[in-house]
Amino acid sequence: MKYVAFSRANLLASLLLPLLLGSCLKVIKPSREFARYPTPTAPDYAQPDNWAALPTRRDSADAVPSRTSLRDQQASASVDVFFVHPTTYYRRGSWNADVADARVNQFTDRSTIRKQASVFNNVGRIYAPRYRQATLFSFFDENSENGKEALGLAYNDVKAAFEYYLAHYNQGRPFIVAGHSQGTFHATRLLREMVDQNPKLRRHLVAAYLIGFNVKPTEYQLLKPCEDSTQTGCYVAWNSVEWGNNYPPFQGGVAVNPLTWRTDTVAAPTSLNLGGTPYEFNRIDTAVADAKVHNGLVWLHTPKPSGYPRFLLPGRPELRHSFHIADYALYYLNIRQNAAARVRAYSTQPQRP
């Protein structure tokens, strides 16, 4: 598959312009109620175009940072990865994106699929569905049910994609579930509804990477946070915040240190950071960030290299300390190595009951 040529600067500008022009979130709030917008057509997951990544074709999940020795190894991978991408739809024209929107799909592929899903291409065959994602404002809609309804519609697609994956692609292979932000919001629910109480699927779960959202300690009955770097059948979660700051919506959730893979509060130095990938995805920065678990967050000191943006959103000054956008980027090589370690551990252990 060849990428359609486009200007990244122009694309980002067109997608983010409402945020830059406004002084508050109202500029990205859909003008009508959820029920008053036509519902975008549900994706048919038998159609390859409704997947942002499939291991049988060339796509953005095959990418690795330029000028590195990293390689895409999906062809020989022994496990699968079901990856749910974060919000890449910021417009106010509807509460949910259309999966046929070429502009949103290009942005999704060149940003989150390329820079996040690709972290797993050394160990897993990557399946990443397109879905009728809720627009960004849905997460800040505190005065109506519209955001909830939009997120519910989006989740229905993610669940349908996972069911299709299990029926047509999985063939009994072990799998990883991963996501970020909105993707993690849906992946967290997916694990609760489809895996936590299902012994067969639970046995096949290598691990889940539930990054960039608040996963509550009471979220699951059987699935538990990972307590070390090689435990399997567990999940990791974190939200990156500048050292010494809090972000109440994410406090109190599960946080696993992405440098030690433990839930304790011992500070991990930058020397344990194998390498991050900046926004341009054009290099590896070693020792880019430290990490310390604090009240459901992962604290880090501001990276010295450029390319690891904060979550700057007009009307939400409390986000200025958040490195939400860089949750994967700051610890890219550590995630990549850890996924490989858990796959090795899974392959050598007796089958779980």
C-alpha positions in Angstrom: 0.0 0.0 0.0 1.4 3.4 -0.9 0.8 6.4 1.3 -1.2 9.2 -0.2 1.0 12.3 -0.4 0.0 15.1 1.8 1.4 17.9 3.9 1.6 16.9 7.5 1.6 20.6 8.6 -1.5 21.3 6.5 -3.2 18.3 7.8 -2.5 19.0 11.4 -3.5 22.6 11.0 -6.8 21.6 9.4 -7.6 19.2 12.2 -6.4 21.3 15.1 -7.3 24.8 13.9 -10.5 25.0 16.0 -8.4 24.4 19.1 -5.9 27.0 18.2 -8.5 29.7 17.4 -10.6 29.3 20.5 -10.1 30.1 24.1 -12.2 27.2 25.5 -13.6 23.9 24.6 -16.8 25.3 23.2 -15.1 25.6 19.8 -15.0 21.8 19.5 -18.4 21.1 20.9 -20.9 19.7 18.4 -23.7 22.2 17.9 -26.5 19.7 18.1 -27.6 16.8 20.3 -26.2 13.3 19.6 -29.6 12.1 18.3 -29.9 14.9 15.8 -26.9 13.8 13.8 -27.1 11.0 11.2 -25.3 7.9 12.5 -22.3 7.1 10.4 -22.4 3.7 8.7 -21.2 0.9 10.9 -17.9 -0.6 9.6 -17.9 -4.1 8.1 -14.8 -5.7 9.5 -14.7 -8.3 6.7 -13.5 -5.4 4.6 -9.7 -4.7 4.9 -10.3 -1.0 4.5 -12.0 -0.9 7.9 -8.7 -1.9 9.6 -6.0 0.7 10.1 -3.5 -2.2 10.4 -3.5 -5.8 9.3 -0.4 -8.0 9.4 -1.0 -9.3 5.8 -0.4 -5.9 4.1 1.9 -2.9 4.2 0.6 -0.2 6.6 1.8 2.3 9.2 2.0 -0.4 11.9 5.1 -1.7 10.0 7.0 1.5 10.7 10.0 1.9 12.9 11.9 5.1 13.9 14.2 6.2 11.1 18.0 5.8 11.5 17.6 2.9 13.9 18.3 -0.9 13.7 14.7 -1.8 14.7 12.9 -4.0 12.3 9.2 -5.0 11.7 9.0 -8.7 12.5 5.3 -9.3 12.2 5.8 -12.0 9.5 7.4 -14.4 12.1 5.5 -13.2 15.2 4.1 -15.9 17.5 1.3 -13.7 19.0 -1.3 -11.1 17.9 -1.8 -7.5 19.0 -5.3 -6.0 19.0 -4.6 -2.2 19.2 -7.3 0.4 19.7 -6.1 3.9 18.6 -6.7 7.1 20.6 -8.8 10.1 19.5 -7.9 11.5 16.2 -11.2 13.2 15.5 -11.5 16.7 17.0 -14.3 18.2 14.9 -17.6 19.6 15.9 -19.6 18.5 12.8 -20.8 15.3 14.5 -20.3 13.3 17.7 -18.7 10.4 15.9 -16.3 10.1 13.1 -17.1 8.3 9.8 -14.7 5.4 9.2 -14.7 6.4 5.5 -13.3 9.9 6.3 -10.0 9.8 4.4 -8.5 12.9 6.2 -9.1 11.4 9.7 -7.8 8.0 8.5 -4.6 9.6 7.1 -4.0 11.4 10.4 -4.7 8.3 12.4 -2.3 6.2 10.3 0.6 8.7 10.3 0.3 9.5 13.9 -1.0 6.9 16.3 -0.7 3.7 14.2 2.8 4.7 13.1 4.1 6.0 16.5 2.2 3.8 19.0 0.9 0.5 17.5 4.3 0.0 15.8 6.0 -0.5 19.2 4.6 -4.0 19.1 5.7 -5.0 15.6 8.8 -6.9 16.9 6.6 -9.5 18.7 3.1 -9.4 17.4 0.9 -9.4 14.3 -0.9 -6.1 14.6 -4.7 -5.7 14.1 -6.0 -2.2 14.6 -9.6 -1.5 13.7 -11.0 1.8 12.4 -14.0 2.7 14.4 -16.6 5.5 14.7 -14.5 7.2 17.4 -16.2 9.8 19.6 -15.0 13.4 19.0 -12.6 14.8 21.6 -15.3 16.9 23.3 -17.1 13.8 24.4 -14.6 13.4 27.2 -15.4 16.9 28.5 -19.2 16.8 28.1 -20.2 17.2 31.7 -23.7 18.6 31.2 -25.4 16.0 28.9 -25.5 12.4 27.9 -24.2 13.2 24.4 -20.6 12.3 25.0 -21.6 9.1 26.8 -23.7 8.1 23.8 -20.9 8.9 21.4 -18.5 6.8 23.4 -21.0 4.0 23.5 -21.3 3.9 19.8 -17.6 3.9 19.4 -17.3 1.0 21.8 -19.8 -1.1 19.9 -17.5 -0.9 16.9 -14.4 -1.9 18.9 -16.3 -4.9 20.4 -17.5 -5.9 16.9 -13.9 -5.7 15.6 -12.6 -7.8 18.4 -15.3 -10.4 17.8 -14.5 -10.5 14.1 -10.8 -10.8 15.0 -11.4 -13.7 17.2 -13.7 -15.5 14.7 -11.6 -14.9 11.6 -8.0 -14.0 12.4 -7.0 -15.3 15.8 -7.0 -19.1 15.2 -6.2 -19.8 18.9 -3.1 -17.7 19.1 -2.1 -15.8 22.2 -2.7 -12.1 22.0 -1.9 -8.7 23.5 -4.6 -6.0 23.9 -3.3 -2.4 23.8 -4.6 1.1 23.4 -4.1 4.7 24.3 -6.5 7.4 25.6 -9.9 6.8 24.0 -8.5 3.5 22.7 -7.7 2.5 26.3 -11.1 3.6 27.5 -12.6 1.1 25.1 -10.0 -1.6 25.6 -10.5 -1.5 29.3 -14.2 -2.1 28.9 -13.6 -4.8 26.3 -11.4 -6.7 28.7 -14.0 -6.4 31.4 -16.9 -7.6 29.2 -15.1 -10.2 27.1 -11.9 -11.5 28.8 -12.0 -11.1 32.5 -14.7 -13.7 33.0 -13.8 -15.9 30.0 -11.3 -18.6 31.0 -10.4 -19.5 27.5 -9.6 -15.9 26.4 -7.9 -15.2 29.7 -5.6 -18.1 29.1 -4.6 -16.6 25.8 -4.0 -13.1 27.1 -0.2 -12.4 27.2 -0.8 -8.9 28.7 -2.7 -5.7 28.2 -1.2 -2.2 27.8 -3.9 0.1 29.0 -2.1 3.4 28.7 -3.4 7.0 28.9 -6.6 6.6 30.8 -7.8 6.0 34.4 -8.0 2.2 35.0 -9.6 1.7 38.4 -8.0 -0.8 40.9 -11.5 -2.4 41.1 -12.0 -2.6 37.3 -11.7 -6.4 37.1 -12.6 -9.4 39.2 -9.8 -11.6 38.0 -7.3 -9.6 35.8 -4.7 -7.9 38.0 -2.0 -5.2 37.4 1.4 -6.6 36.4 3.8 -6.7 39.3 7.0 -7.4 37.4 8.4 -7.3 33.9 7.6 -10.9 32.8 4.2 -11.6 34.4 1.6 -12.6 31.9 -2.2 -12.5 31.9 -2.1 -9.1 33.6 -2.2 -5.5 32.6 -0.1 -2.3 32.8 -1.4 1.3 32.9 0.0 4.7 33.4 -0.5 8.4 32.8 2.6 10.6 32.4 2.7 13.9 34.3 5.4 16.4 35.1 7.1 15.6 38.4 5.4 17.1 41.5 2.0 17.8 39.8 -1.4 16.1 40.0 -4.2 15.6 37.6 -7.3 14.7 39.6 -9.2 12.8 36.9 -6.4 10.2 36.6 -5.4 10.1 40.3 -6.1 6.9 42.2 -6.0 4.7 39.1 -3.6 1.9 38.5 -0.1 3.0 37.6 2.8 0.7 36.6 6.2 2.2 36.3 7.2 1.8 32.6 10.9 1.6 33.6 10.7 -1.1 36.3 7.3 -2.6 35.5 6.4 -2.5 39.2 3.6 -0.7 41.1 5.8 0.5 44.0 6.8 4.1 44.4 10.5 3.7 44.0 11.9 6.3 41.5 13.5 4.9 38.4 16.3 7.0 36.9 16.7 8.0 33.3 19.5 5.4 33.0 16.8 2.7 32.9 15.1 4.4 29.9 16.2 2.5 26.8 14.9 5.2 24.5 12.0 7.4 23.5 10.8 8.5 20.0 10.1 12.2 19.5 7.0 13.5 17.6 8.9 13.4 14.3 9.6 9.6 14.8 13.0 10.2 13.3 15.4 9.0 16.1 15.8 7.3 19.4 16.6 9.5 22.4 18.2 7.4 25.2 17.6 8.2 28.9 14.9 10.7 27.8 12.8 10.4 31.0 12.7 9.0 34.5 9.6 7.6 36.1 8.0 7.4 39.6 4.6 6.1 40.5 2.6 8.6 42.6 -1.1 8.3 43.4 -2.1 6.6 40.1 0.2 8.8 38.0 3.7 8.4 36.6 5.8 11.4 37.4 8.7 12.4 35.2 11.0 15.3 34.9 10.7 17.4 31.7 12.7 15.7 28.9 15.7 17.7 27.7 15.3 16.7 24.0 12.5 18.3 22.1 9.6 16.4 20.5 7.7 15.2 23.6 4.7 17.6 23.8 2.5 18.3 26.7 -1.3 18.1 26.5 -2.1 21.8 25.8 -5.8 22.2 25.4 -7.5 25.7 25.4 -9.8 26.0 28.4 -8.1 23.2 30.3 -5.1 24.7 32.1 -4.9 21.8 34.5 -3.6 19.7 31.5 -0.5 21.7 31.0 1.5 19.4 33.2 0.4 16.3 31.4 2.5 14.4 28.9 -0.5 12.5 27.8 0.3 12.8 24.1 3.8 11.3 24.7 2.8 8.4 27.0 4.1 5.9 24.5 6.8 8.0 23.0 8.7 8.7 26.3 9.1 4.9 26.9 9.0 3.5 23.4 11.9 1.1 23.6 11.0 0.0 27.1 7.5 -1.0 26.0 9.0 -2.8 23.0 11.4 -4.7 25.1 8.8 -5.5 27.7 6.3 -6.9 25.2 9.0 -9.2 23.9 9.9 -10.3 27.5 6.3 -11.1 28.3 5.9 -13.0 25.0 9.0 -15.1 25.9 7.7 -15.8 29.4 4.3 -16.8 28.0 5.8 -19.2 25.5 7.8 -21.1 28.2 5.2 -21.4 30.9 2.6 -24.2 31.4 -0.8 -23.3 30.1 -2.7 -21.3 32.8 -5.8 -22.9 34.3 
